[in-house]
Amino acid sequence: MKDRWKDNNVDLSLLSERIAQFFAKRQFTTSLKGGGDDYVVVAAPKAFHGIAEKIKLHVLGSPDDFSVDFIAGS
């Protein structure tokens, strides 16, 4: 699932950190990589949450025109 936002002036670094924190608070192991206009957050369940595979979120673009691509296994 991919969503796109325009004209919001969002700090993509902060957005990516908050996404990682969201999953960490729900007992997922998280990693955050990237910088500038391209970030990748990967969340893997520590325990079974009804989700058995890693979740990947790709944040790409500029503060005023960016997309978030949510990829959750098969």
N, C-alpha and C positions, 0 to 999 in steps of 0.2 A: 504494500500500500504506500503510495507516494502522495504527499500533500505539498502544496506550494503557497508561500506567503509573500506578499508584496507590500511595500510602503509602510513597514512597521519599525524600521531602525532597531533591530534586535542584535544584541551582542552574541554572536554565534558561539564564542568560547564559553560564555556563561550559560547559554542555553544547553550546550552539550554537557557541561558539568552538572546542571540540574537534572538532566535526563539520567545521567549515571547515578546521581544521588537517589532519584526516584526508585530505581531498581535495587540499589544497595539497601535502602530502608525496608525493602520487601525480601530480604535475604538472598539476593542474587550476587554472585561474584561479577564485578564489572571492570572493564578496562576502557580507557579513553585515549585515542590517538589522533594526531592531526594538528592542524593549526591554520591560521589565516582564514581561508574560505572553504576548508574541507576537514570535517571531523567524523570519526567513526567511534560509536559506542557499542561495545559488545557486552551482553549480560547473559550469564549462564546460571541456571538454577543450582543452588547448593543442595536443596531438598526438592522432592517432587511437588510441584505446584500445579499439576495438570499440564505442565510444559516440560518436555523431555529434552529439548534441543536449545541451542544458543539463539538469542535474539540479537539482531544487528540493526542499528539505526545509523543511517548515513545522513549527516547534515552538510549541505553543500550550497554555496552561493555567496552572496554579499548581504550585509545587514538589511538592505532594503528590498532584496529579491533572493529568497532562499527556499530550498526544499528540504523536507525530511522524508527519507525513504525507510520504511519499517519492513524488515525482512525477518520472518519467524519460521525457520525450518520448513518442512513439508507439511 
